[in-house]
Amino acid sequence: MKRFALMGLATLLVVLGTEVAQGQQATGAASAPPDTGPVANPVTTTVKTQLGRFSKIMVAAAEAMPAEKYNFKPTPEMNAFGHLVMHIAQSNNFLCAKISGMTAPDAKLADTDPKDKLVAGLKASFDFCATALEKVDDSKLGEAMTLFGNHPASRAAALIVLSDDWYDHYGAEAVYLRLNGILPPTAQPAKKD
């Protein structure tokens, strides 16, 4: 059983790595940023840069899935695609509120909501994160907070969890799309102008 779980995880990582690499090629993104010298607030600057990219591709993935497929589950034990979209929105709101000290929006979403409501909630969660993280810098990375019940964490840990969530959740969206014959946003051919 453990072997199958590890094989599944390895497959997901390969797919996600391929999606990200293809997305970088399609968007012309370099594998390493040019050396521009020291960056003020390197941790929060990196997460804010990721926010722009992931908000674009994760919303595009949610929009690419047809409304009638929002109840799609790869296996009966897994969550439906609509649940994934709802979870991403809730996770964004929770973590960005924790990181910034702002109050999370009172977004009422259910995984059975129609596609348009879930996509709107997802967009709103990324807009909230952009506002919430705007004034966050690296000066309080060591500040203690509580995440997920009563687990102690630092602000840096919350930023890393947020960033990790975006990679993980987009990888899941990409797999759900591919299982339905839909090319994920980062695997789309580059548009010629």
VOVEX-710149 format. One record per residue (C-alpha): y, z, x; chain. Coordinates in Angstrom, 1 decimal. Example, Ala and Ser with C-alpha at 12.3 -4.5 7.8 and 13.67 -1.06 7.14 Angstrom:
% VOVEX-710149
<vexba y="-4.5" z="7.8" x="12.3" cadena="A"/>
<vexba y="-1.1" z="7.1" x="13.7" cadena="A"/>
END
This chain:
% VOVEX-710149
<vexba y="0.0" z="0.0" x="0.0" cadena="A"/>
<vexba y="2.4" z="0.9" x="2.8" cadena="A"/>
<vexba y="1.6" z="-2.4" x="4.5" cadena="A"/>
<vexba y="2.6" z="-4.3" x="1.4" cadena="A"/>
<vexba y="5.8" z="-2.3" x="1.1" cadena="A"/>
<vexba y="6.6" z="-3.0" x="4.8" cadena="A"/>
<vexba y="5.8" z="-6.7" x="4.3" cadena="A"/>
<vexba y="8.1" z="-6.8" x="1.3" cadena="A"/>
<vexba y="10.9" z="-5.1" x="3.2" cadena="A"/>
<vexba y="10.5" z="-7.5" x="6.1" cadena="A"/>
<vexba y="10.6" z="-10.5" x="3.8" cadena="A"/>
<vexba y="13.8" z="-9.2" x="2.2" cadena="A"/>
<vexba y="15.4" z="-8.7" x="5.6" cadena="A"/>
<vexba y="14.5" z="-12.2" x="6.7" cadena="A"/>
<vexba y="15.9" z="-13.7" x="3.5" cadena="A"/>
<vexba y="19.1" z="-11.6" x="3.7" cadena="A"/>
<vexba y="19.5" z="-12.5" x="7.4" cadena="A"/>
<vexba y="19.1" z="-16.2" x="6.5" cadena="A"/>
<vexba y="21.5" z="-16.0" x="3.6" cadena="A"/>
<vexba y="24.2" z="-14.3" x="5.8" cadena="A"/>
<vexba y="23.7" z="-16.7" x="8.6" cadena="A"/>
<vexba y="23.8" z="-19.7" x="6.3" cadena="A"/>
<vexba y="26.9" z="-18.2" x="4.6" cadena="A"/>
<vexba y="28.6" z="-17.9" x="8.0" cadena="A"/>
<vexba y="27.8" z="-21.5" x="8.8" cadena="A"/>
<vexba y="28.9" z="-22.7" x="5.4" cadena="A"/>
<vexba y="32.2" z="-20.8" x="5.5" cadena="A"/>
<vexba y="32.8" z="-21.6" x="9.2" cadena="A"/>
<vexba y="32.7" z="-18.0" x="10.1" cadena="A"/>
<vexba y="32.0" z="-17.3" x="13.7" cadena="A"/>
<vexba y="29.1" z="-15.0" x="14.8" cadena="A"/>
<vexba y="31.6" z="-12.8" x="16.7" cadena="A"/>
<vexba y="35.4" z="-12.4" x="16.0" cadena="A"/>
<vexba y="37.7" z="-13.7" x="18.7" cadena="A"/>
<vexba y="38.7" z="-11.0" x="21.2" cadena="A"/>
<vexba y="42.2" z="-10.0" x="20.1" cadena="A"/>
<vexba y="42.3" z="-6.7" x="21.9" cadena="A"/>
<vexba y="42.2" z="-3.2" x="20.4" cadena="A"/>
<vexba y="42.2" z="-2.8" x="16.7" cadena="A"/>
<vexba y="44.0" z="0.0" x="15.0" cadena="A"/>
<vexba y="41.6" z="1.9" x="12.6" cadena="A"/>
<vexba y="38.5" z="-0.1" x="13.6" cadena="A"/>
<vexba y="36.1" z="1.5" x="11.1" cadena="A"/>
<vexba y="38.3" z="1.2" x="8.0" cadena="A"/>
<vexba y="39.7" z="-2.2" x="9.0" cadena="A"/>
<vexba y="36.1" z="-3.5" x="9.3" cadena="A"/>
<vexba y="35.1" z="-2.2" x="5.9" cadena="A"/>
<vexba y="38.3" z="-3.6" x="4.3" cadena="A"/>
<vexba y="37.5" z="-7.0" x="5.8" cadena="A"/>
<vexba y="34.0" z="-6.8" x="4.4" cadena="A"/>
<vexba y="35.4" z="-5.9" x="1.0" cadena="A"/>
<vexba y="37.1" z="-9.3" x="0.8" cadena="A"/>
<vexba y="34.0" z="-11.2" x="1.7" cadena="A"/>
<vexba y="31.5" z="-9.2" x="-0.4" cadena="A"/>
<vexba y="33.7" z="-9.1" x="-3.5" cadena="A"/>
<vexba y="33.8" z="-12.9" x="-3.4" cadena="A"/>
<vexba y="30.1" z="-13.5" x="-2.9" cadena="A"/>
<vexba y="28.8" z="-10.7" x="-5.0" cadena="A"/>
<vexba y="30.9" z="-11.7" x="-8.0" cadena="A"/>
<vexba y="30.0" z="-15.4" x="-7.5" cadena="A"/>
<vexba y="26.3" z="-14.3" x="-7.5" cadena="A"/>
<vexba y="26.7" z="-12.4" x="-10.7" cadena="A"/>
<vexba y="28.5" z="-15.5" x="-12.2" cadena="A"/>
<vexba y="25.8" z="-17.8" x="-11.0" cadena="A"/>
<vexba y="23.0" z="-16.1" x="-12.9" cadena="A"/>
<vexba y="22.8" z="-17.5" x="-16.5" cadena="A"/>
<vexba y="23.5" z="-14.9" x="-19.2" cadena="A"/>
<vexba y="20.0" z="-15.3" x="-20.6" cadena="A"/>
<vexba y="18.5" z="-14.3" x="-17.2" cadena="A"/>
<vexba y="20.4" z="-10.9" x="-17.0" cadena="A"/>
<vexba y="17.2" z="-9.3" x="-18.3" cadena="A"/>
<vexba y="15.1" z="-10.9" x="-15.6" cadena="A"/>
<vexba y="12.9" z="-8.6" x="-13.5" cadena="A"/>
<vexba y="10.9" z="-9.9" x="-10.5" cadena="A"/>
<vexba y="8.2" z="-7.4" x="-11.4" cadena="A"/>
<vexba y="7.8" z="-5.1" x="-14.4" cadena="A"/>
<vexba y="8.6" z="-2.1" x="-12.2" cadena="A"/>
<vexba y="11.9" z="-3.5" x="-10.9" cadena="A"/>
<vexba y="15.3" z="-3.3" x="-12.5" cadena="A"/>
<vexba y="16.7" z="-6.2" x="-14.4" cadena="A"/>
<vexba y="19.5" z="-8.3" x="-12.9" cadena="A"/>
<vexba y="22.0" z="-6.8" x="-15.4" cadena="A"/>
<vexba y="21.0" z="-3.4" x="-14.2" cadena="A"/>
<vexba y="21.7" z="-4.5" x="-10.6" cadena="A"/>
<vexba y="25.2" z="-5.8" x="-11.5" cadena="A"/>
<vexba y="26.0" z="-2.5" x="-13.4" cadena="A"/>
<vexba y="24.7" z="-0.5" x="-10.5" cadena="A"/>
<vexba y="26.9" z="-2.3" x="-8.0" cadena="A"/>
<vexba y="30.0" z="-1.7" x="-10.1" cadena="A"/>
<vexba y="29.1" z="2.0" x="-10.6" cadena="A"/>
<vexba y="28.4" z="2.4" x="-6.9" cadena="A"/>
<vexba y="31.7" z="0.7" x="-5.9" cadena="A"/>
<vexba y="33.7" z="3.0" x="-8.2" cadena="A"/>
<vexba y="31.9" z="6.2" x="-7.1" cadena="A"/>
<vexba y="32.0" z="5.5" x="-3.3" cadena="A"/>
<vexba y="35.6" z="4.1" x="-3.2" cadena="A"/>
<vexba y="36.8" z="7.1" x="-5.3" cadena="A"/>
<vexba y="35.0" z="9.5" x="-2.9" cadena="A"/>
<vexba y="36.4" z="7.8" x="0.2" cadena="A"/>
<vexba y="40.0" z="7.6" x="-1.0" cadena="A"/>
<vexba y="40.2" z="10.8" x="-3.0" cadena="A"/>
<vexba y="41.3" z="8.8" x="-6.1" cadena="A"/>
<vexba y="39.7" z="9.3" x="-9.5" cadena="A"/>
<vexba y="37.1" z="6.7" x="-10.3" cadena="A"/>
<vexba y="37.8" z="4.5" x="-13.3" cadena="A"/>
<vexba y="36.0" z="5.5" x="-16.5" cadena="A"/>
<vexba y="34.1" z="2.3" x="-16.7" cadena="A"/>
<vexba y="31.5" z="2.4" x="-19.5" cadena="A"/>
<vexba y="28.8" z="-0.1" x="-18.6" cadena="A"/>
<vexba y="25.2" z="-0.4" x="-19.7" cadena="A"/>
<vexba y="22.6" z="-2.7" x="-18.1" cadena="A"/>
<vexba y="22.1" z="-4.2" x="-21.6" cadena="A"/>
<vexba y="25.8" z="-5.2" x="-21.9" cadena="A"/>
<vexba y="26.4" z="-9.0" x="-22.1" cadena="A"/>
<vexba y="27.0" z="-10.9" x="-18.8" cadena="A"/>
<vexba y="30.8" z="-11.3" x="-19.4" cadena="A"/>
<vexba y="31.3" z="-7.5" x="-19.7" cadena="A"/>
<vexba y="29.1" z="-6.8" x="-16.6" cadena="A"/>
<vexba y="30.9" z="-9.4" x="-14.5" cadena="A"/>
<vexba y="34.3" z="-8.1" x="-15.6" cadena="A"/>
<vexba y="33.1" z="-4.6" x="-14.7" cadena="A"/>
<vexba y="32.0" z="-5.8" x="-11.3" cadena="A"/>
<vexba y="35.3" z="-7.6" x="-10.6" cadena="A"/>
<vexba y="37.2" z="-4.4" x="-11.7" cadena="A"/>
<vexba y="35.1" z="-2.3" x="-9.4" cadena="A"/>
<vexba y="36.1" z="-4.5" x="-6.4" cadena="A"/>
<vexba y="39.7" z="-4.4" x="-7.5" cadena="A"/>
<vexba y="39.5" z="-0.6" x="-7.7" cadena="A"/>
<vexba y="38.0" z="-0.5" x="-4.2" cadena="A"/>
<vexba y="40.8" z="-2.7" x="-2.8" cadena="A"/>
<vexba y="43.4" z="-0.4" x="-4.2" cadena="A"/>
<vexba y="41.5" z="2.8" x="-3.3" cadena="A"/>
<vexba y="40.9" z="1.8" x="0.3" cadena="A"/>
<vexba y="44.4" z="0.3" x="0.9" cadena="A"/>
<vexba y="45.8" z="3.5" x="2.4" cadena="A"/>
<vexba y="42.6" z="4.8" x="3.9" cadena="A"/>
<vexba y="42.6" z="4.9" x="7.8" cadena="A"/>
<vexba y="40.4" z="6.3" x="10.5" cadena="A"/>
<vexba y="42.3" z="9.5" x="10.9" cadena="A"/>
<vexba y="40.0" z="11.5" x="8.5" cadena="A"/>
<vexba y="36.6" z="10.0" x="9.2" cadena="A"/>
<vexba y="35.2" z="13.4" x="10.1" cadena="A"/>
<vexba y="36.4" z="15.0" x="6.9" cadena="A"/>
<vexba y="33.6" z="16.6" x="4.9" cadena="A"/>
<vexba y="32.7" z="15.6" x="1.4" cadena="A"/>
<vexba y="29.7" z="15.7" x="-1.0" cadena="A"/>
<vexba y="27.8" z="12.6" x="-1.9" cadena="A"/>
<vexba y="24.9" z="12.1" x="-4.4" cadena="A"/>
<vexba y="24.5" z="15.5" x="-5.8" cadena="A"/>
<vexba y="25.2" z="18.2" x="-3.2" cadena="A"/>
<vexba y="24.5" z="16.3" x="0.0" cadena="A"/>
<vexba y="27.1" z="17.0" x="2.6" cadena="A"/>
<vexba y="28.6" z="13.9" x="4.3" cadena="A"/>
<vexba y="31.6" z="12.8" x="6.2" cadena="A"/>
<vexba y="34.1" z="10.2" x="5.1" cadena="A"/>
<vexba y="32.7" z="7.9" x="7.9" cadena="A"/>
<vexba y="29.2" z="8.3" x="6.3" cadena="A"/>
<vexba y="30.6" z="7.3" x="2.9" cadena="A"/>
<vexba y="32.2" z="4.2" x="4.4" cadena="A"/>
<vexba y="28.9" z="3.2" x="6.1" cadena="A"/>
<vexba y="27.0" z="3.8" x="2.8" cadena="A"/>
<vexba y="29.5" z="1.6" x="1.0" cadena="A"/>
<vexba y="29.2" z="-1.2" x="3.6" cadena="A"/>
<vexba y="25.4" z="-0.9" x="3.6" cadena="A"/>
<vexba y="25.3" z="-1.0" x="-0.1" cadena="A"/>
<vexba y="27.2" z="-4.3" x="-0.2" cadena="A"/>
<vexba y="24.6" z="-5.9" x="2.2" cadena="A"/>
<vexba y="21.7" z="-4.4" x="0.3" cadena="A"/>
<vexba y="23.0" z="-5.3" x="-3.1" cadena="A"/>
<vexba y="24.0" z="-8.8" x="-2.2" cadena="A"/>
<vexba y="20.5" z="-9.3" x="-0.6" cadena="A"/>
<vexba y="18.9" z="-8.3" x="-3.9" cadena="A"/>
<vexba y="21.2" z="-10.6" x="-5.9" cadena="A"/>
<vexba y="20.3" z="-13.5" x="-3.6" cadena="A"/>
<vexba y="16.6" z="-12.8" x="-4.1" cadena="A"/>
<vexba y="16.9" z="-12.6" x="-7.9" cadena="A"/>
<vexba y="18.9" z="-15.9" x="-7.9" cadena="A"/>
<vexba y="16.3" z="-17.7" x="-5.7" cadena="A"/>
<vexba y="13.4" z="-16.5" x="-7.9" cadena="A"/>
<vexba y="15.2" z="-18.3" x="-10.7" cadena="A"/>
<vexba y="15.8" z="-21.5" x="-8.7" cadena="A"/>
<vexba y="19.5" z="-20.8" x="-8.1" cadena="A"/>
<vexba y="21.0" z="-21.2" x="-4.6" cadena="A"/>
<vexba y="22.9" z="-18.0" x="-3.7" cadena="A"/>
<vexba y="26.7" z="-18.3" x="-2.9" cadena="A"/>
<vexba y="26.1" z="-17.9" x="0.9" cadena="A"/>
<vexba y="23.4" z="-20.6" x="1.0" cadena="A"/>
<vexba y="25.6" z="-23.1" x="-0.8" cadena="A"/>
<vexba y="26.5" z="-26.2" x="1.4" cadena="A"/>
<vexba y="30.0" z="-26.1" x="2.8" cadena="A"/>
<vexba y="32.6" z="-27.8" x="0.5" cadena="A"/>
<vexba y="34.2" z="-30.8" x="2.0" cadena="A"/>
<vexba y="37.9" z="-31.0" x="1.5" cadena="A"/>
END
